[in-house]
């Protein structure tokens, strides 16, 4: 079973994403900010990361840059899931190492399609 770390400061968003991902046969863990996500990745690197941009403590983009420098941090497929929808944010995310980009609000079809596009399904 593939694993996915859901990183978002909104508990509701984490729960909705977890439900969708578990229906797609992912084992899910959650983190509410980038620091918690770094700790989770240090314990066990997930196959996929669904990542919010705007969070306290450490933002999604800061987390992504640090992740990609970690041992094994190049392996997870990272999908940003955010309200930041301007081209500059999308380009910054992709250049920092994100594999895909999803706009909030999202649904099961959107996640399934993006995960298929990057080879997770």
PELINPE-V79315 format. One line per field, one symbol per residue. burial: + if it has 9 or more other C-alpha atoms within 8 Angstrom, else -. A space follows every 10 residues. Layout:
BEGIN
burial: ???
END
This chain:
BEGIN
burial: -++++++++- ---+--++-+ ++---+++-+ ++++++++-+ +---++++++ +++-+--+++ +++++-++-- --++-+++++ ++------++ --++-+++++ +++------+ ++-+++-+-- -
END
